[in-house]
């Protein structure tokens, strides 16, 4: 699952929301084909890059993406992911 978004510094980008290959099918090149297709879509739609998240404990996935040239922005550029949960959204929305 992916969608397009925009970053004011880098322009249009493809955001990869979910990417998962079931264990019995790993090592068959399916992941590489999915990334190839997503890369083609990103290029054809004038995206400057593709962003995605990987949980810190998922070392095999991190290594998989890094081997393919992905940059870990949390270390390369110092980005942190933040979230406002529903409770805090409601509090801010009401000015409380």
KAPEPE-V829625 format. One record per residue. N is the residue number from 1. RES is the residue in one small letter. OMEGA is omega in degrees with one decimal (none if undefined). Layout:
n & res & omega
N & RES & OMEGA
N & RES & OMEGA
//
This chain:
n & res & omega
1 & x & 179.9
2 & x & 173.7
3 & x & 179.7
4 & x & 176.4
5 & x & -176.3
6 & x & 175.7
7 & x & -176.0
8 & x & -179.6
9 & x & -174.6
10 & x & 177.2
11 & x & -177.1
12 & x & 176.9
13 & x & 175.1
14 & x & 178.3
15 & x & -179.9
16 & x & -176.3
17 & x & -178.5
18 & x & 178.5
19 & x & -176.5
20 & x & 173.4
21 & x & -178.8
22 & x & -172.4
23 & x & -178.9
24 & x & -176.4
25 & x & 179.1
26 & x & 179.8
27 & x & -179.7
28 & x & 179.5
29 & x & -178.9
30 & x & 178.6
31 & x & 179.0
32 & x & 178.7
33 & x & 177.7
34 & x & 178.8
35 & x & 177.6
36 & x & 179.5
37 & x & 178.1
38 & x & 177.5
39 & x & 177.9
40 & x & 177.9
41 & x & -179.6
42 & x & -179.6
43 & x & -178.4
44 & x & -178.6
45 & x & 174.9
46 & x & 174.0
47 & x & 178.8
48 & x & 180.0
49 & x & 175.5
50 & x & 177.1
51 & x & 176.2
52 & x & 178.7
53 & x & 172.8
54 & x & 179.3
55 & x & -171.9
56 & x & -177.2
57 & x & -178.0
58 & x & -175.9
59 & x & 179.5
60 & x & 178.7
61 & x & 178.4
62 & x & 179.4
63 & x & 178.4
64 & x & -178.4
65 & x & -180.0
66 & x & 177.3
67 & x & -179.2
68 & x & 174.1
69 & x & 178.9
70 & x & 175.6
71 & x & 175.6
72 & x & -174.7
73 & x & 178.8
74 & x & 176.8
75 & x & -177.0
76 & x & -174.4
77 & x & 176.4
78 & x & 178.8
79 & x & 174.2
80 & x & 176.6
81 & x & 177.9
82 & x & 176.9
83 & x & 166.9
84 & x & 177.8
85 & x & -174.9
86 & x & 179.9
87 & x & -179.1
88 & x & 174.2
89 & x & 178.8
90 & x & 179.2
91 & x & -179.9
92 & x & -178.7
93 & x & -179.5
94 & x & 179.2
95 & x & -178.1
96 & x & none
//
